Amino acid sequence: KQWYQRRVRGCRDEGKFTCKSTICGFHPRPIYDVSWGRYVATGCGDNAIRLFECHGSSLLLAHTELNAHAGDVNCVSWKGNLLASAGDDETVKIWSLDT
């Protein structure tokens, strides 16, 4: 995949916007949010949170938290080793990354 920057009058041309990696095949429903920290975290419509490790330009599945919420996971956000998630179950959860 390659994404191209659209020219806007008055903006200087800074080149192409290029996709470096794609996560696919791990989410059976829509992905609603992505947050990049030590891992790339995704919030999905299947109630799960998934963590992916970066290895060069590859992203490898490191962990899946099934039923992280009782409804779609709409938001994920890192703060250090803590991951906050919000879902359709009207809850916000704080997850600790145990290393």
BELBEL-V611330 format. One record per residue. N is the residue number from 1. PHI is phi in radians with two decimals (* if undefined). PSI is psi in whole degrees, 0 to 359 (NA if undefined). D_FIRST is the distance of its C-alpha to the first C-alpha in whole Angstrom. Layout:
BEGIN
n=N phi=PHI psi=PSI d_first=D_FIRST
n=N phi=PHI psi=PSI d_first=D_FIRST
END
This chain:
BEGIN
n=1 phi=* psi=144 d_first=0
n=2 phi=-2.45 psi=131 d_first=4
n=3 phi=-1.82 psi=136 d_first=7
n=4 phi=-1.95 psi=138 d_first=10
n=5 phi=-1.31 psi=132 d_first=13
n=6 phi=-1.53 psi=133 d_first=16
n=7 phi=-1.26 psi=133 d_first=19
n=8 phi=-2.08 psi=133 d_first=22
n=9 phi=-1.03 psi=133 d_first=26
n=10 phi=1.63 psi=351 d_first=27
n=11 phi=-1.79 psi=141 d_first=24
n=12 phi=-1.38 psi=152 d_first=24
n=13 phi=-1.36 psi=117 d_first=20
n=14 phi=-1.86 psi=12 d_first=19
n=15 phi=1.73 psi=197 d_first=16
n=16 phi=-1.60 psi=147 d_first=12
n=17 phi=-1.71 psi=112 d_first=10
n=18 phi=-2.01 psi=131 d_first=8
n=19 phi=-1.24 psi=126 d_first=6
n=20 phi=-1.74 psi=337 d_first=8
n=21 phi=-2.79 psi=153 d_first=9
n=22 phi=-2.32 psi=134 d_first=8
n=23 phi=-1.74 psi=120 d_first=12
n=24 phi=-2.63 psi=154 d_first=12
n=25 phi=1.56 psi=0 d_first=16
n=26 phi=-1.85 psi=345 d_first=18
n=27 phi=-2.05 psi=114 d_first=19
n=28 phi=-1.38 psi=349 d_first=21
n=29 phi=-2.32 psi=177 d_first=21
n=30 phi=-1.04 psi=147 d_first=19
n=31 phi=-1.62 psi=124 d_first=18
n=32 phi=-1.71 psi=337 d_first=20
n=33 phi=-2.75 psi=154 d_first=20
n=34 phi=-2.38 psi=139 d_first=18
n=35 phi=-2.40 psi=133 d_first=21
n=36 phi=-1.83 psi=121 d_first=20
n=37 phi=-2.40 psi=224 d_first=23
n=38 phi=-1.04 psi=326 d_first=24
n=39 phi=-2.11 psi=161 d_first=22
n=40 phi=-1.58 psi=119 d_first=19
n=41 phi=-1.80 psi=139 d_first=21
n=42 phi=-2.15 psi=143 d_first=20
n=43 phi=-1.94 psi=129 d_first=22
n=44 phi=-2.21 psi=161 d_first=22
n=45 phi=-1.29 psi=1 d_first=24
n=46 phi=-1.73 psi=17 d_first=25
n=47 phi=1.29 psi=10 d_first=28
n=48 phi=-1.94 psi=155 d_first=26
n=49 phi=-1.97 psi=134 d_first=25
n=50 phi=-2.14 psi=141 d_first=22
n=51 phi=-1.99 psi=133 d_first=22
n=52 phi=-2.11 psi=137 d_first=20
n=53 phi=-1.63 psi=141 d_first=20
n=54 phi=-1.55 psi=127 d_first=18
n=55 phi=-2.26 psi=94 d_first=19
n=56 phi=1.11 psi=237 d_first=17
n=57 phi=-1.66 psi=5 d_first=13
n=58 phi=-1.74 psi=148 d_first=14
n=59 phi=-2.07 psi=119 d_first=15
n=60 phi=-1.92 psi=135 d_first=18
n=61 phi=-1.10 psi=123 d_first=20
n=62 phi=-1.84 psi=328 d_first=24
n=63 phi=-2.83 psi=144 d_first=26
n=64 phi=-2.19 psi=125 d_first=26
n=65 phi=-1.79 psi=93 d_first=28
n=66 phi=-1.20 psi=146 d_first=29
n=67 phi=0.91 psi=41 d_first=31
n=68 phi=-1.07 psi=328 d_first=31
n=69 phi=-2.35 psi=162 d_first=32
n=70 phi=-1.48 psi=12 d_first=34
n=71 phi=-2.76 psi=185 d_first=31
n=72 phi=-0.89 psi=144 d_first=27
n=73 phi=-1.60 psi=112 d_first=26
n=74 phi=-1.65 psi=338 d_first=25
n=75 phi=-2.62 psi=139 d_first=25
n=76 phi=-2.37 psi=142 d_first=25
n=77 phi=-2.69 psi=129 d_first=26
n=78 phi=-1.50 psi=145 d_first=27
n=79 phi=-2.49 psi=97 d_first=30
n=80 phi=1.14 psi=233 d_first=31
n=81 phi=-1.62 psi=11 d_first=31
n=82 phi=-1.85 psi=139 d_first=32
n=83 phi=-2.08 psi=123 d_first=29
n=84 phi=-1.68 psi=142 d_first=30
n=85 phi=-2.36 psi=150 d_first=29
n=86 phi=-2.31 psi=142 d_first=30
n=87 phi=-2.39 psi=175 d_first=30
n=88 phi=-1.15 psi=350 d_first=31
n=89 phi=-1.42 psi=9 d_first=35
n=90 phi=1.12 psi=31 d_first=36
n=91 phi=-2.19 psi=152 d_first=35
n=92 phi=-1.99 psi=129 d_first=34
n=93 phi=-2.06 psi=145 d_first=34
n=94 phi=-1.95 psi=123 d_first=34
n=95 phi=-1.91 psi=140 d_first=33
n=96 phi=-1.78 psi=132 d_first=34
n=97 phi=-1.55 psi=100 d_first=32
n=98 phi=-1.42 psi=122 d_first=34
n=99 phi=-1.95 psi=NA d_first=34
END
